[in-house]
């Protein structure tokens, strides 16, 4: 039982015959009078007949099998101007079920915190405003005004600061990080989103893939579905794995040599084949699929594969046609990392994109010594969307861009 005044959806926690007080929005349904919130309702007897539909009221009484037998009306006629259509928060949260979705999302977050705790991870919070938001040529950041004399940006990922924690001796850390990417709006994109990011010092890519499988299954189970029902996928572990070279050969008829040539010399064609032929094939898979061993030129912040330096220890997970994450065996060489950052700056300049500064504190941390590590950045909103069978991110976010 909650303390104090109850909401209508709390009533299931009470016992018939008990005294209670309940506050909510009034709804008239035929000859019934209800108090409602976003998650449920309770019928009210002997009161509120004259309170307009949509206003708020608080009543006290006893609980019967049929509802609340009111003994006193504590507050009534708290006026509320009704709104209808797409601008109604009441309609969106209660009638269209977004509030129930948010409750399921909360349960998923709780399950993930328990999972990470059981694996010995420390939950952390790192800054959302940083001097360098990342240099990936596919991402643009929001610049913000602060008291600093130098530019500051909203993070596109908490990666740099979390890796500095590894340098400082934190062996395993995770966080649910609000991240921001300019220009990303659509069914699977929102400018502000939640990134679940985690790192393992002395961990391998295989360790982090295993973590990822456990995370997907934990969210699916927490939201109420039996293991193995996320969008009809078979979630039996281990998930399927396919290298980029294998995927191009199997689904596009392109051998390794030609795939690497395209990746290095004709990235536009490479990504067109990936999007038009490889990703649709992965979407038809009955299981989630890890796509790994990306061409070295697409390593980003990943180290190269020790058995074949033409490829990088980078992977992504695809489930039901949705790209969920981007994981690395992490690069720890400061000189190589600086070279890659400078290359990305040149690429951004050549494409007419904003050129962000190199994060000198991050490179300095690598010079101090970062342990071998692996990590992953997973789009939590996308995973919850899949687990709930929702059609777009806006259905699992309290207020997406379209609702501001």
N, C-alpha and C positions, 0 to 999 in steps of 0.2 A: 504494500500500500504506500502511495506517495504521502508526504506530509502536507497538511494544509488543504486548501480548496482543490477539488478534483476537476479535471477536464472530462468531457463526455466519454472519450475513449479510455479513461482510467477505470470506468465503472466495472469492467470485467474483473478487476482486482478486488472489488468489494464483495461483501456477503449480503444476501437478502435479509432484510430485517434491520440492518445497521443504519445508523444515522449518518448523514453526510451533507455536504454542500457542494454544488456543482455550478460552474460558470461556463457559458458558451454562447454561440450564435443561435438565434431562434429560427426554426424552420417550421412552417405549417404544411402538413402533407395530408390532404383530404380532411378527415376529422381528427387527425393526430397532431399533437404539438411536440416538437423535438428540440433538444439542445444538441448542437453539433460542433465538432471541431474537424480538423483536416483528416483525422484517422477514424472517426466513428460518431455515433449518436446515441442518445438515450431519450426514451419517451417520458414526457412530463404530464402528470395527472393533476387536475384541480388548479391550474395556474396558467398564466401567459396567454390567455385567449385574446386579450386586447393588445398584446405587444406586436408591433409590425414585424413582418417577415424580414429577416436580415439584421435586426437589432440584437443587442447583447443583453443577457440577463443572468442573474445569479439566484439560485433557489436553495433552500434547505429542506430536508425531509428524510423519509426512510425509503429504502430500496425494496421494491417488490419484484416479483417475477416479471411483471409487465413494464416496470419502469420506476420512476421516482414519484412517490406520493408526497406532494409538496405540503409542507407545514408553514412555511414562510417564504415570501419573496424578498430577498435581501437587496437586490438591485434590478431595475428593469428600465426599459426605454432608453438604454444607452444608444443614442442614434447612430445609424450607419447608413451612408448613402450607397445604395446598391449599384453595382456596375455589372455589365454583362459583356460577353464576347471575349476577344483576345486580350483586353486590358484588365480583366478581372483576375486578381490573385486568388480569390476564393474559388472561382471556377477552375483555375489551373491547378492549384494545390490540392483541393479536395475532390472536385468532381472529375477531373482528369487524372487523378491518382498520383500526382507528382509527390505529394507528401509521403505516401506509402513507399514510393521509390526512395526518398531521402532516408526513411527509416531503415530500409533494406541496405542502403549504402552505409549507414552508420554501423549496422551489424557486421558488414564486410570489413570495415575499418577496425572494429574491435577484434575480429578474428585474425586479421593480419598482424595487429600489435601482439596478440598472444603468440602467433606463429614466430615472429621475429624474436620475441622474448625467449621462447623455448630454444631458439638457436643461438642465444647468447649475443644478440645484437643490441647496441645502444641506440635509442631513438634520439635524434639531434634536430636542431633548428639552425639553419645558416641564413645569412642575410638575403633579402629579396632585392636589395638595391646594391649594385656592384659597379666597379670601374670598367669591367670587361664582361659583356654578356655572352661571349663565345664568338668564334670566327667562322663557323659553318656557313658555307656559301649559300645554303638553302634556307637560312633563317635570318629574319630581321627582328631587331629588338626595339622596345619602347625606351626612348630617352626621357629622363625625369629631372626635375630641378631640385637641387638640394643646396645646403650651405657650402658644399665643397666647391673649390675653384676649378676642378676638373670635371668632365662629363661623368654622369652616372646613369645606369640603365637598370631596368627590371630584368631579372634573370630569365634566360631561356631554359636553364637547367642549373641545379645547385652543384654541378660536378666539381668545379675547381676547389670550392671551399671544403667539400666533403673529402676530397683527396688530400687536402692540407691536414685534415684530421688524422688520416692514415699516417702521414709523415710524423705527426706529433705523438703517435703511439696508440691511437684508438684502433683496435684490431678489426672490429666489425661495426658498421653503423648504417642506419637507414633513416629516411624521413619522407613524410608526405609533404612535398614542396609545392606551393603555389608558384606556377611558372607562367611566363608570358611570351607570346610570339605574335608579332605584328602581321596583320593581313590574313590570319588564319581563321576563317569563318566558314562553317558548313556543317553537314550532318555529322562529320567526324572531327571537326575542329572548332575550337573556341579560343579567342585571344587569351583568355585566362583559363588555366586548367590545372589539374592536380597530377603531379609527377610522383610516383613511388620510385625512389632511387635508393640503391643500397650497394655497399662495397665490402669485400672480404680481403683483408691483408693476408697474403700467402695463399689465397684461394685461386682456383683455376676456372677457366671458362666452363668446364663441366660442372663444377660446384655451383656456379651461378645459374646454369641451365636447370640444374636440379632444384634450386631455390625457386626458379620461375615456375616450374611445373607445380610445386607445392603451393605457390601463391594462387595460381589459376584454380586449382582444385579447392583451396580453402575458401576463396570468394564464391565459387559455385555452390559449395556446401552451405556456407553461412547465409546465403540469400534464400535458401530453402529448397533448392533443387537437389535431387540425389546426384551423387558423383556420376558424371558421364552424360549429363543432359544439357550442358551449355550449348545452346543453339543446335542441339542434336548431335554434337561431337562426342566421339569416344575419348574420354579423358584418362584412359588407362596409361599409366606411366611405364617406361619413358615415352615421351612424345616422339613423333617422326622427326628425322633429321636429314637434311639435304644440303649439300654444299652449293654455292652459286654455280660452280662449274657443272655439277651434276644436274642442276635445275635447267640451265641453258641447254645442255645436251638433250635432256629428256623431254622438255616442253617446247623447245624452239629449234632443235636440230643443229645447234651451234656448238662446235667443239671448244676445248679449253683454250687453244691457241688463239682462235678467232674471238672468243669471249674476252680474253685479256687484251687483245688489240683494240676492241671496241671500248673497253673500259678506259684504256690509256689514251686513245687517239680520237674516239668518237663517242663521247659520253652521252650525247643526245640520243644516238641510236641505241646505245646500251640500255638507257633508262626506258626508251620506248618499248623495247623488247621485254624488259622486266615488267612494265606496267601492262602491256597488251597481251603478252603470252604467258609469262611465268606466274605472275600474281593471280590471274584467273584460274590457272591450274591448281595453285595452292589453295584457292578458295573452295575448290571441289573436293579437297581431301577430307576424309571422314574423321581425321584427327588433327589437332594443332600441329603445325610444322615449324621446326627451327630451320631457318635458312642461314647457313654459316659459311665461314671461310670466304670472305669478300676479297675482291682484288686489292692488292697492296695500295694502289693509288686511291682507294676509298677507305683507307684504314681509319681516318679521323684521329681519334685519340687512342686507338688500339695498337698493340705491338704486333709485329709480323710473326707468322707461324714459324716455329723453329725448324720444322721438317721441310718447308717450302716457302721461301721468302717472297714468292710471287703473290702470296695470300696473307690476309690479316686475321687475327683472332677476334673477329667481329661476328655477331649474330643478331638476327631479328626473329621474333616469333609471330607467325601468322595463324589466326584462328577465324574460321568462317569468313574469310576474305578481309579481315581487319588486321592491320599491322599493330601489334601491341607494345613492342619494346625494341630497344637497341642496346645490346650488351657488348662489353669488350673484355678481353684480356688486356689490362691497362698498360699503356706506354709509361715507362719510368725514366727513360733517358732524357735528361734536360736539353741537351744539344739537339737531339732529333725532334723533340717537342717544339723548341723554338724555331727550327727550320720549317716544320709543318705550319706553325702559326704564320710565319713570314710568307710562306707560299699561299696560304688562305687570304692573307691581306692583299697580295698581288692579284689573286683571282677576283676578289671583291672589287678592287679598284678597276680592273679590266672590264668588269660587268656593269660598272656604274652604280655599285651598291655602297651603302655606308661602310666605311672602313673603321672598325673598332680597334682600340688599343690592345696590345698583348698584355695579359695579366702577369706583371712582373713578380708579384708575390707568389703566384702559383709556380712559375718557372723557378723562382728562388727556392721554393719548398722542394721541388724535384732535385735541385742541386744539393739540398741538405740530405736527401736520401729518402725515396719512397719505397716501401717494401713491394715485392712482387704482389700483384693484386688483380682481382677481377671485379667487375661491377655491372650494374644494369639500370636502365631508366625505363620504367613501364608506365604507360598512360592509364592511370587508375580509372578515369572516367570511361574510357573505352572498354575496359574489362568489365566494369559494372554494367555498362550498356549491353554487352553481350550476355552476361549472366542473367539479366532481367528480360532479355528478349526485346529491348527497346530499339527503336529505329534510328534514333539520333542522340547525340550527346546532350542536347537541350532537355531531354526527358529525364536525365539523371543528375542534373545540376540545378541547384536552387534557383538561380537567376542567370541563365545564359545571356549572351550579348543581345539577343533578340528581345529579352524581357526587361532591359534596363531603360 
